[in-house]
Amino acid sequence: MSRKSRLVEDIRLFRKKKPILAVVFIILGLSGLILPILPGWLLLIFGIILLFPSFEDRLKDKFEKVRRDFRS
């Protein structure tokens, strides 16, 4: 199997598993809000970004605005 076809196959496999992985991150994030051991907010954000990739762009824009306001 060539390197390119293996990469394409890996990407297809990731796309199939992505929703399951996102739900796992969200469940771990929710439990992390209750348990002090897990980083709840971070896991929630990862899960939401995996489910809704457009959320990442909005989050980046918001952080950029906060950073600009903080520097000025």
MARDOVO-234181 format. One record per atom (N, C-alpha, C, CB): atom name; residue number from 0; residue in one letter; z, y, x; chain. Coordinates in steps of 0.2 Angstrom, whole numbers, always signed. Each point is the difference from the previous one (the first is absolute). Glycine has a CB too. Example, Ala and Ser with C-alpha at 12.3 -4.5 7.8 and 13.67 -1.06 7.14 Angstrom:
BEGIN
atomo->N | num->0 | residuo->A | w->+39 | v->-28 | u->+66 | cadena->A
atomo->CA | num->0 | residuo->A | w->+0 | v->+6 | u->-4 | cadena->A
atomo->C | num->0 | residuo->A | w->+0 | v->+6 | u->+4 | cadena->A
atomo->CB | num->0 | residuo->A | w->+6 | v->-6 | u->-9 | cadena->A
atomo->N | num->1 | residuo->S | w->-10 | v->+11 | u->+7 | cadena->A
atomo->CA | num->1 | residuo->S | w->+1 | v->+6 | u->+4 | cadena->A
atomo->C | num->1 | residuo->S | w->+3 | v->+5 | u->-4 | cadena->A
atomo->CB | num->1 | residuo->S | w->-10 | v->-3 | u->+6 | cadena->A
***
This chain:
BEGIN
atomo->N | num->0 | residuo->M | w->+0 | v->-6 | u->+4 | cadena->A
atomo->CA | num->0 | residuo->M | w->+0 | v->+6 | u->-4 | cadena->A
atomo->C | num->0 | residuo->M | w->+0 | v->+6 | u->+4 | cadena->A
atomo->CB | num->0 | residuo->M | w->+6 | v->-6 | u->-9 | cadena->A
atomo->N | num->1 | residuo->S | w->-10 | v->+11 | u->+8 | cadena->A
atomo->CA | num->1 | residuo->S | w->-1 | v->+6 | u->+4 | cadena->A
atomo->C | num->1 | residuo->S | w->+6 | v->+4 | u->-1 | cadena->A
atomo->CB | num->1 | residuo->S | w->-12 | v->+0 | u->+0 | cadena->A
atomo->N | num->2 | residuo->R | w->+13 | v->+5 | u->+4 | cadena->A
atomo->CA | num->2 | residuo->R | w->+6 | v->+4 | u->+0 | cadena->A
atomo->C | num->2 | residuo->R | w->+0 | v->+5 | u->-6 | cadena->A
atomo->CB | num->2 | residuo->R | w->+1 | v->+0 | u->+12 | cadena->A
atomo->N | num->3 | residuo->K | w->-7 | v->+2 | u->-14 | cadena->A
atomo->CA | num->3 | residuo->K | w->-1 | v->+5 | u->-5 | cadena->A
atomo->C | num->3 | residuo->K | w->+1 | v->-4 | u->-7 | cadena->A
atomo->CB | num->3 | residuo->K | w->-8 | v->+7 | u->+7 | cadena->A
atomo->N | num->4 | residuo->S | w->+5 | v->-13 | u->-8 | cadena->A
atomo->CA | num->4 | residuo->S | w->+1 | v->-4 | u->-6 | cadena->A
atomo->C | num->4 | residuo->S | w->+8 | v->-1 | u->-1 | cadena->A
atomo->CB | num->4 | residuo->S | w->-12 | v->-5 | u->+1 | cadena->A
atomo->N | num->5 | residuo->R | w->+15 | v->+3 | u->+5 | cadena->A
atomo->CA | num->5 | residuo->R | w->+7 | v->-1 | u->-1 | cadena->A
atomo->C | num->5 | residuo->R | w->+4 | v->+6 | u->-2 | cadena->A
atomo->CB | num->5 | residuo->R | w->-1 | v->-9 | u->+9 | cadena->A
atomo->N | num->6 | residuo->L | w->-1 | v->+15 | u->-7 | cadena->A
atomo->CA | num->6 | residuo->L | w->+3 | v->+6 | u->-2 | cadena->A
atomo->C | num->6 | residuo->L | w->-1 | v->+1 | u->-7 | cadena->A
atomo->CB | num->6 | residuo->L | w->-1 | v->+5 | u->+11 | cadena->A
atomo->N | num->7 | residuo->V | w->-5 | v->-6 | u->-13 | cadena->A
atomo->CA | num->7 | residuo->V | w->-1 | v->+1 | u->-7 | cadena->A
atomo->C | num->7 | residuo->V | w->+4 | v->-5 | u->-5 | cadena->A
atomo->CB | num->7 | residuo->V | w->-12 | v->+4 | u->+3 | cadena->A
atomo->N | num->8 | residuo->E | w->+12 | v->-10 | u->-1 | cadena->A
atomo->CA | num->8 | residuo->E | w->+4 | v->-5 | u->-3 | cadena->A
atomo->C | num->8 | residuo->E | w->+8 | v->+2 | u->+0 | cadena->A
atomo->CB | num->8 | residuo->E | w->-8 | v->-9 | u->+3 | cadena->A
atomo->N | num->9 | residuo->D | w->+10 | v->+12 | u->+2 | cadena->A
atomo->CA | num->9 | residuo->D | w->+7 | v->+2 | u->+0 | cadena->A
atomo->C | num->9 | residuo->D | w->+1 | v->+6 | u->-4 | cadena->A
atomo->CB | num->9 | residuo->D | w->+1 | v->-4 | u->+11 | cadena->A
atomo->N | num->10 | residuo->I | w->-6 | v->+9 | u->-12 | cadena->A
atomo->CA | num->10 | residuo->I | w->+1 | v->+5 | u->-4 | cadena->A
atomo->C | num->10 | residuo->I | w->+0 | v->-2 | u->-8 | cadena->A
atomo->CB | num->10 | residuo->I | w->-6 | v->+7 | u->+9 | cadena->A
atomo->N | num->11 | residuo->R | w->+2 | v->-12 | u->-10 | cadena->A
atomo->CA | num->11 | residuo->R | w->-1 | v->-3 | u->-7 | cadena->A
atomo->C | num->11 | residuo->R | w->+7 | v->-3 | u->-2 | cadena->A
atomo->CB | num->11 | residuo->R | w->-12 | v->-2 | u->+1 | cadena->A
atomo->N | num->12 | residuo->L | w->+15 | v->-2 | u->+4 | cadena->A
atomo->CA | num->12 | residuo->L | w->+6 | v->-3 | u->-1 | cadena->A
atomo->C | num->12 | residuo->L | w->+6 | v->+5 | u->-2 | cadena->A
atomo->CB | num->12 | residuo->L | w->-4 | v->-9 | u->+7 | cadena->A
atomo->N | num->13 | residuo->F | w->+4 | v->+15 | u->-3 | cadena->A
atomo->CA | num->13 | residuo->F | w->+5 | v->+5 | u->+0 | cadena->A
atomo->C | num->13 | residuo->F | w->-1 | v->+3 | u->-7 | cadena->A
atomo->CB | num->13 | residuo->F | w->+0 | v->+2 | u->+12 | cadena->A
atomo->N | num->14 | residuo->R | w->-6 | v->+0 | u->-14 | cadena->A
atomo->CA | num->14 | residuo->R | w->-1 | v->+3 | u->-7 | cadena->A
atomo->C | num->14 | residuo->R | w->+3 | v->-4 | u->-6 | cadena->A
atomo->CB | num->14 | residuo->R | w->-10 | v->+5 | u->+5 | cadena->A
atomo->N | num->15 | residuo->K | w->+9 | v->-12 | u->-4 | cadena->A
atomo->CA | num->15 | residuo->K | w->+3 | v->-5 | u->-5 | cadena->A
atomo->C | num->15 | residuo->K | w->+7 | v->+1 | u->+0 | cadena->A
atomo->CB | num->15 | residuo->K | w->-10 | v->-8 | u->+1 | cadena->A
atomo->N | num->16 | residuo->K | w->+13 | v->+8 | u->+5 | cadena->A
atomo->CA | num->16 | residuo->K | w->+8 | v->+0 | u->+0 | cadena->A
atomo->C | num->16 | residuo->K | w->+3 | v->+6 | u->+0 | cadena->A
atomo->CB | num->16 | residuo->K | w->-1 | v->-9 | u->+7 | cadena->A
atomo->N | num->17 | residuo->K | w->-3 | v->+15 | u->-7 | cadena->A
atomo->CA | num->17 | residuo->K | w->+3 | v->+6 | u->+0 | cadena->A
atomo->C | num->17 | residuo->K | w->+4 | v->+2 | u->-6 | cadena->A
atomo->CB | num->17 | residuo->K | w->-9 | v->+3 | u->+6 | cadena->A
atomo->N | num->18 | residuo->P | w->+7 | v->-5 | u->-12 | cadena->A
atomo->CA | num->18 | residuo->P | w->+5 | v->+2 | u->-6 | cadena->A
atomo->C | num->18 | residuo->P | w->+6 | v->-4 | u->+0 | cadena->A
atomo->CB | num->18 | residuo->P | w->-10 | v->+2 | u->-7 | cadena->A
atomo->N | num->19 | residuo->I | w->+10 | v->-8 | u->+9 | cadena->A
atomo->CA | num->19 | residuo->I | w->+6 | v->-4 | u->+1 | cadena->A
atomo->C | num->19 | residuo->I | w->+5 | v->+3 | u->+5 | cadena->A
atomo->CB | num->19 | residuo->I | w->-7 | v->-11 | u->-3 | cadena->A
atomo->N | num->20 | residuo->L | w->+4 | v->+13 | u->+9 | cadena->A
atomo->CA | num->20 | residuo->L | w->+4 | v->+3 | u->+5 | cadena->A
atomo->C | num->20 | residuo->L | w->+3 | v->+6 | u->-2 | cadena->A
atomo->CB | num->20 | residuo->L | w->-7 | v->-5 | u->+8 | cadena->A
atomo->N | num->21 | residuo->A | w->+3 | v->+9 | u->-12 | cadena->A
atomo->CA | num->21 | residuo->A | w->+3 | v->+7 | u->-3 | cadena->A
atomo->C | num->21 | residuo->A | w->+6 | v->-2 | u->-5 | cadena->A
atomo->CB | num->21 | residuo->A | w->-12 | v->+5 | u->+1 | cadena->A
atomo->N | num->22 | residuo->V | w->+11 | v->-10 | u->-5 | cadena->A
atomo->CA | num->22 | residuo->V | w->+6 | v->-1 | u->-5 | cadena->A
atomo->C | num->22 | residuo->V | w->+6 | v->-2 | u->+4 | cadena->A
atomo->CB | num->22 | residuo->V | w->-9 | v->-3 | u->-9 | cadena->A
atomo->N | num->23 | residuo->V | w->+8 | v->-1 | u->+14 | cadena->A
atomo->CA | num->23 | residuo->V | w->+6 | v->-2 | u->+5 | cadena->A
atomo->C | num->23 | residuo->V | w->+3 | v->+6 | u->+3 | cadena->A
atomo->CB | num->23 | residuo->V | w->-6 | v->-11 | u->+2 | cadena->A
atomo->N | num->24 | residuo->F | w->+2 | v->+15 | u->+0 | cadena->A
atomo->CA | num->24 | residuo->F | w->+3 | v->+6 | u->+3 | cadena->A
atomo->C | num->24 | residuo->F | w->+4 | v->+5 | u->-5 | cadena->A
atomo->CB | num->24 | residuo->F | w->-10 | v->+0 | u->+8 | cadena->A
atomo->N | num->25 | residuo->I | w->+7 | v->+0 | u->-14 | cadena->A
atomo->CA | num->25 | residuo->I | w->+3 | v->+4 | u->-5 | cadena->A
atomo->C | num->25 | residuo->I | w->+7 | v->-3 | u->-2 | cadena->A
atomo->CB | num->25 | residuo->I | w->-11 | v->+4 | u->-4 | cadena->A
atomo->N | num->26 | residuo->I | w->+11 | v->-11 | u->+3 | cadena->A
atomo->CA | num->26 | residuo->I | w->+6 | v->-3 | u->-2 | cadena->A
atomo->C | num->26 | residuo->I | w->+5 | v->+0 | u->+6 | cadena->A
atomo->CB | num->26 | residuo->I | w->-6 | v->-8 | u->-7 | cadena->A
atomo->N | num->27 | residuo->L | w->+4 | v->+8 | u->+13 | cadena->A
atomo->CA | num->27 | residuo->L | w->+5 | v->+1 | u->+6 | cadena->A
atomo->C | num->27 | residuo->L | w->+2 | v->+7 | u->+0 | cadena->A
atomo->CB | num->27 | residuo->L | w->-6 | v->-9 | u->+6 | cadena->A
atomo->N | num->28 | residuo->G | w->+2 | v->+14 | u->-8 | cadena->A
atomo->CA | num->28 | residuo->G | w->+2 | v->+7 | u->+0 | cadena->A
atomo->C | num->28 | residuo->G | w->+5 | v->+1 | u->-5 | cadena->A
atomo->CB | num->28 | residuo->G | w->-11 | v->+3 | u->+4 | cadena->A
atomo->N | num->29 | residuo->L | w->+10 | v->-6 | u->-10 | cadena->A
atomo->CA | num->29 | residuo->L | w->+5 | v->+1 | u->-5 | cadena->A
atomo->C | num->29 | residuo->L | w->+6 | v->-3 | u->+1 | cadena->A
atomo->CB | num->29 | residuo->L | w->-9 | v->+0 | u->-8 | cadena->A
atomo->N | num->30 | residuo->S | w->+9 | v->-6 | u->+11 | cadena->A
atomo->CA | num->30 | residuo->S | w->+7 | v->-3 | u->+2 | cadena->A
atomo->C | num->30 | residuo->S | w->+3 | v->+4 | u->+6 | cadena->A
atomo->CB | num->30 | residuo->S | w->-4 | v->-11 | u->-4 | cadena->A
atomo->N | num->31 | residuo->G | w->-1 | v->+14 | u->+8 | cadena->A
atomo->CA | num->31 | residuo->G | w->+3 | v->+5 | u->+6 | cadena->A
atomo->C | num->31 | residuo->G | w->+3 | v->+6 | u->-3 | cadena->A
atomo->CB | num->31 | residuo->G | w->-9 | v->-5 | u->+7 | cadena->A
atomo->N | num->32 | residuo->L | w->+8 | v->+7 | u->-13 | cadena->A
atomo->CA | num->32 | residuo->L | w->+3 | v->+6 | u->-2 | cadena->A
atomo->C | num->32 | residuo->L | w->+7 | v->-2 | u->-2 | cadena->A
atomo->CB | num->32 | residuo->L | w->-11 | v->+5 | u->-5 | cadena->A
atomo->N | num->33 | residuo->I | w->+13 | v->-11 | u->+3 | cadena->A
atomo->CA | num->33 | residuo->I | w->+6 | v->-2 | u->-1 | cadena->A
atomo->C | num->33 | residuo->I | w->+4 | v->-3 | u->+6 | cadena->A
atomo->CB | num->33 | residuo->I | w->-4 | v->-3 | u->-12 | cadena->A
atomo->N | num->34 | residuo->L | w->+1 | v->-1 | u->+16 | cadena->A
atomo->CA | num->34 | residuo->L | w->+3 | v->-3 | u->+6 | cadena->A
atomo->C | num->34 | residuo->L | w->-1 | v->+5 | u->+6 | cadena->A
atomo->CB | num->34 | residuo->L | w->-2 | v->-12 | u->-4 | cadena->A
atomo->N | num->35 | residuo->P | w->+7 | v->+14 | u->+7 | cadena->A
atomo->CA | num->35 | residuo->P | w->-1 | v->+5 | u->+6 | cadena->A
atomo->C | num->35 | residuo->P | w->-3 | v->-3 | u->+6 | cadena->A
atomo->CB | num->35 | residuo->P | w->+10 | v->+5 | u->-4 | cadena->A
atomo->N | num->36 | residuo->I | w->-12 | v->-12 | u->+4 | cadena->A
atomo->CA | num->36 | residuo->I | w->-3 | v->-3 | u->+6 | cadena->A
atomo->C | num->36 | residuo->I | w->-7 | v->+2 | u->+1 | cadena->A
atomo->CB | num->36 | residuo->I | w->+9 | v->-9 | u->-1 | cadena->A
atomo->N | num->37 | residuo->L | w->-13 | v->+9 | u->-5 | cadena->A
atomo->CA | num->37 | residuo->L | w->-7 | v->+0 | u->+0 | cadena->A
atomo->C | num->37 | residuo->L | w->-2 | v->+8 | u->-1 | cadena->A
atomo->CB | num->37 | residuo->L | w->-1 | v->-12 | u->-5 | cadena->A
atomo->N | num->38 | residuo->P | w->-4 | v->+14 | u->+8 | cadena->A
atomo->CA | num->38 | residuo->P | w->-3 | v->+7 | u->-1 | cadena->A
atomo->C | num->38 | residuo->P | w->-4 | v->+0 | u->-6 | cadena->A
atomo->CB | num->38 | residuo->P | w->+0 | v->+2 | u->+12 | cadena->A
atomo->N | num->39 | residuo->G | w->+4 | v->+0 | u->-18 | cadena->A
atomo->CA | num->39 | residuo->G | w->-3 | v->+0 | u->-6 | cadena->A
atomo->C | num->39 | residuo->G | w->-6 | v->+4 | u->-1 | cadena->A
atomo->CB | num->39 | residuo->G | w->+11 | v->-3 | u->-4 | cadena->A
atomo->N | num->40 | residuo->W | w->-10 | v->+10 | u->+5 | cadena->A
atomo->CA | num->40 | residuo->W | w->-6 | v->+4 | u->-1 | cadena->A
atomo->C | num->40 | residuo->W | w->-6 | v->-1 | u->+4 | cadena->A
atomo->CB | num->40 | residuo->W | w->+8 | v->+8 | u->-2 | cadena->A
atomo->N | num->41 | residuo->L | w->-7 | v->-10 | u->+8 | cadena->A
atomo->CA | num->41 | residuo->L | w->-6 | v->-2 | u->+5 | cadena->A
atomo->C | num->41 | residuo->L | w->-4 | v->-6 | u->-3 | cadena->A
atomo->CB | num->41 | residuo->L | w->+7 | v->+4 | u->+10 | cadena->A
atomo->N | num->42 | residuo->L | w->-3 | v->-9 | u->-12 | cadena->A
atomo->CA | num->42 | residuo->L | w->-4 | v->-6 | u->-3 | cadena->A
atomo->C | num->42 | residuo->L | w->-3 | v->+2 | u->-7 | cadena->A
atomo->CB | num->42 | residuo->L | w->+8 | v->-8 | u->+6 | cadena->A
atomo->N | num->43 | residuo->L | w->-5 | v->+12 | u->-10 | cadena->A
atomo->CA | num->43 | residuo->L | w->-3 | v->+2 | u->-6 | cadena->A
atomo->C | num->43 | residuo->L | w->-7 | v->+4 | u->+2 | cadena->A
atomo->CB | num->43 | residuo->L | w->+12 | v->+1 | u->-6 | cadena->A
atomo->N | num->44 | residuo->I | w->-11 | v->+4 | u->+10 | cadena->A
atomo->CA | num->44 | residuo->I | w->-6 | v->+3 | u->+2 | cadena->A
atomo->C | num->44 | residuo->I | w->-6 | v->-4 | u->+3 | cadena->A
atomo->CB | num->44 | residuo->I | w->+7 | v->+10 | u->+2 | cadena->A
atomo->N | num->45 | residuo->F | w->-5 | v->-15 | u->+2 | cadena->A
atomo->CA | num->45 | residuo->F | w->-5 | v->-5 | u->+2 | cadena->A
atomo->C | num->45 | residuo->F | w->-3 | v->-4 | u->-6 | cadena->A
atomo->CB | num->45 | residuo->F | w->+6 | v->-1 | u->+11 | cadena->A
atomo->N | num->46 | residuo->G | w->-2 | v->-1 | u->-15 | cadena->A
atomo->CA | num->46 | residuo->G | w->-3 | v->-4 | u->-6 | cadena->A
atomo->C | num->46 | residuo->G | w->-4 | v->+4 | u->-4 | cadena->A
atomo->CB | num->46 | residuo->G | w->+10 | v->-6 | u->+0 | cadena->A
atomo->N | num->47 | residuo->I | w->-8 | v->+13 | u->-2 | cadena->A
atomo->CA | num->47 | residuo->I | w->-5 | v->+4 | u->-4 | cadena->A
atomo->C | num->47 | residuo->I | w->-6 | v->+2 | u->+4 | cadena->A
atomo->CB | num->47 | residuo->I | w->+10 | v->+5 | u->-5 | cadena->A
atomo->N | num->48 | residuo->I | w->-10 | v->-4 | u->+11 | cadena->A
atomo->CA | num->48 | residuo->I | w->-6 | v->+1 | u->+4 | cadena->A
atomo->C | num->48 | residuo->I | w->-5 | v->-6 | u->+0 | cadena->A
atomo->CB | num->48 | residuo->I | w->+6 | v->+8 | u->+7 | cadena->A
atomo->N | num->49 | residuo->L | w->-3 | v->-14 | u->-7 | cadena->A
atomo->CA | num->49 | residuo->L | w->-5 | v->-6 | u->+0 | cadena->A
atomo->C | num->49 | residuo->L | w->-3 | v->+0 | u->-7 | cadena->A
atomo->CB | num->49 | residuo->L | w->+7 | v->-6 | u->+9 | cadena->A
atomo->N | num->50 | residuo->L | w->-3 | v->+7 | u->-14 | cadena->A
atomo->CA | num->50 | residuo->L | w->-3 | v->+0 | u->-7 | cadena->A
atomo->C | num->50 | residuo->L | w->-4 | v->+5 | u->-2 | cadena->A
atomo->CB | num->50 | residuo->L | w->+10 | v->-6 | u->-3 | cadena->A
atomo->N | num->51 | residuo->F | w->-9 | v->+12 | u->+5 | cadena->A
atomo->CA | num->51 | residuo->F | w->-4 | v->+6 | u->-1 | cadena->A
atomo->C | num->51 | residuo->F | w->-1 | v->+4 | u->+6 | cadena->A
atomo->CB | num->51 | residuo->F | w->+5 | v->+1 | u->-11 | cadena->A
atomo->N | num->52 | residuo->P | w->-11 | v->-2 | u->+14 | cadena->A
atomo->CA | num->52 | residuo->P | w->-2 | v->+3 | u->+7 | cadena->A
atomo->C | num->52 | residuo->P | w->+0 | v->+7 | u->-1 | cadena->A
atomo->CB | num->52 | residuo->P | w->-6 | v->-10 | u->+3 | cadena->A
atomo->N | num->53 | residuo->S | w->+4 | v->+13 | u->-9 | cadena->A
atomo->CA | num->53 | residuo->S | w->-1 | v->+7 | u->+0 | cadena->A
atomo->C | num->53 | residuo->S | w->+7 | v->+4 | u->+0 | cadena->A
atomo->CB | num->53 | residuo->S | w->-10 | v->-2 | u->-7 | cadena->A
atomo->N | num->54 | residuo->F | w->+15 | v->-2 | u->+6 | cadena->A
atomo->CA | num->54 | residuo->F | w->+7 | v->+3 | u->+1 | cadena->A
atomo->C | num->54 | residuo->F | w->+1 | v->+2 | u->+7 | cadena->A
atomo->CB | num->54 | residuo->F | w->+4 | v->-7 | u->-10 | cadena->A
atomo->N | num->55 | residuo->E | w->-7 | v->+4 | u->+15 | cadena->A
atomo->CA | num->55 | residuo->E | w->+1 | v->+1 | u->+7 | cadena->A
atomo->C | num->55 | residuo->E | w->-2 | v->+7 | u->+1 | cadena->A
atomo->CB | num->55 | residuo->E | w->-1 | v->-12 | u->+3 | cadena->A
atomo->N | num->56 | residuo->D | w->-5 | v->+14 | u->-5 | cadena->A
atomo->CA | num->56 | residuo->D | w->-3 | v->+6 | u->+1 | cadena->A
atomo->C | num->56 | residuo->D | w->+5 | v->+6 | u->-3 | cadena->A
atomo->CB | num->56 | residuo->D | w->-12 | v->-5 | u->+0 | cadena->A
atomo->N | num->57 | residuo->R | w->+14 | v->+4 | u->-6 | cadena->A
atomo->CA | num->57 | residuo->R | w->+4 | v->+5 | u->-3 | cadena->A
atomo->C | num->57 | residuo->R | w->+7 | v->+1 | u->+4 | cadena->A
atomo->CB | num->57 | residuo->R | w->-5 | v->-3 | u->-11 | cadena->A
atomo->N | num->58 | residuo->L | w->+7 | v->-3 | u->+13 | cadena->A
atomo->CA | num->58 | residuo->L | w->+7 | v->+0 | u->+4 | cadena->A
atomo->C | num->58 | residuo->L | w->-1 | v->+4 | u->+7 | cadena->A
atomo->CB | num->58 | residuo->L | w->+3 | v->-11 | u->-6 | cadena->A
atomo->N | num->59 | residuo->K | w->-9 | v->+10 | u->+9 | cadena->A
atomo->CA | num->59 | residuo->K | w->-2 | v->+3 | u->+6 | cadena->A
atomo->C | num->59 | residuo->K | w->+0 | v->+8 | u->-1 | cadena->A
atomo->CB | num->59 | residuo->K | w->-6 | v->-11 | u->+4 | cadena->A
atomo->N | num->60 | residuo->D | w->+2 | v->+13 | u->-9 | cadena->A
atomo->CA | num->60 | residuo->D | w->+0 | v->+7 | u->-2 | cadena->A
atomo->C | num->60 | residuo->D | w->+6 | v->+3 | u->-1 | cadena->A
atomo->CB | num->60 | residuo->D | w->-11 | v->-2 | u->-5 | cadena->A
atomo->N | num->61 | residuo->K | w->+16 | v->-2 | u->+1 | cadena->A
atomo->CA | num->61 | residuo->K | w->+6 | v->+3 | u->-1 | cadena->A
atomo->C | num->61 | residuo->K | w->+4 | v->+1 | u->+6 | cadena->A
atomo->CB | num->61 | residuo->K | w->+0 | v->-5 | u->-11 | cadena->A
atomo->N | num->62 | residuo->F | w->+0 | v->+0 | u->+16 | cadena->A
atomo->CA | num->62 | residuo->F | w->+4 | v->+1 | u->+6 | cadena->A
atomo->C | num->62 | residuo->F | w->-3 | v->+5 | u->+5 | cadena->A
atomo->CB | num->62 | residuo->F | w->+3 | v->-12 | u->-1 | cadena->A
atomo->N | num->63 | residuo->E | w->-10 | v->+13 | u->+1 | cadena->A
atomo->CA | num->63 | residuo->E | w->-3 | v->+5 | u->+3 | cadena->A
atomo->C | num->63 | residuo->E | w->+3 | v->+7 | u->-2 | cadena->A
atomo->CB | num->63 | residuo->E | w->-10 | v->-7 | u->+2 | cadena->A
atomo->N | num->64 | residuo->K | w->+10 | v->+8 | u->-9 | cadena->A
atomo->CA | num->64 | residuo->K | w->+2 | v->+6 | u->-2 | cadena->A
atomo->C | num->64 | residuo->K | w->+7 | v->+2 | u->+1 | cadena->A
atomo->CB | num->64 | residuo->K | w->-8 | v->-2 | u->-9 | cadena->A
atomo->N | num->65 | residuo->V | w->+13 | v->-3 | u->+9 | cadena->A
atomo->CA | num->65 | residuo->V | w->+7 | v->+0 | u->+2 | cadena->A
atomo->C | num->65 | residuo->V | w->+0 | v->+2 | u->+7 | cadena->A
atomo->CB | num->65 | residuo->V | w->+4 | v->-8 | u->-9 | cadena->A
atomo->N | num->66 | residuo->R | w->-8 | v->+5 | u->+13 | cadena->A
atomo->CA | num->66 | residuo->R | w->+1 | v->+1 | u->+7 | cadena->A
atomo->C | num->66 | residuo->R | w->-3 | v->+7 | u->+2 | cadena->A
atomo->CB | num->66 | residuo->R | w->-2 | v->-12 | u->+2 | cadena->A
atomo->N | num->67 | residuo->R | w->-3 | v->+15 | u->-5 | cadena->A
atomo->CA | num->67 | residuo->R | w->-2 | v->+6 | u->+1 | cadena->A
atomo->C | num->67 | residuo->R | w->+5 | v->+5 | u->-2 | cadena->A
atomo->CB | num->67 | residuo->R | w->-12 | v->-4 | u->-2 | cadena->A
atomo->N | num->68 | residuo->D | w->+15 | v->+3 | u->-4 | cadena->A
atomo->CA | num->68 | residuo->D | w->+5 | v->+5 | u->-3 | cadena->A
atomo->C | num->68 | residuo->D | w->+6 | v->+0 | u->+5 | cadena->A
atomo->CB | num->68 | residuo->D | w->-4 | v->-2 | u->-12 | cadena->A
atomo->N | num->69 | residuo->F | w->+6 | v->-4 | u->+15 | cadena->A
atomo->CA | num->69 | residuo->F | w->+6 | v->+0 | u->+4 | cadena->A
atomo->C | num->69 | residuo->F | w->-1 | v->+3 | u->+6 | cadena->A
atomo->CB | num->69 | residuo->F | w->+2 | v->-11 | u->-4 | cadena->A
atomo->N | num->70 | residuo->R | w->-9 | v->+11 | u->+7 | cadena->A
atomo->CA | num->70 | residuo->R | w->-1 | v->+4 | u->+6 | cadena->A
atomo->C | num->70 | residuo->R | w->+0 | v->+7 | u->+0 | cadena->A
atomo->CB | num->70 | residuo->R | w->-7 | v->-10 | u->+3 | cadena->A
atomo->N | num->71 | residuo->S | w->+5 | v->+13 | u->-9 | cadena->A
atomo->CA | num->71 | residuo->S | w->-1 | v->+7 | u->-1 | cadena->A
atomo->C | num->71 | residuo->S | w->+6 | v->+3 | u->-2 | cadena->A
atomo->CB | num->71 | residuo->S | w->-11 | v->-2 | u->-3 | cadena->A
***
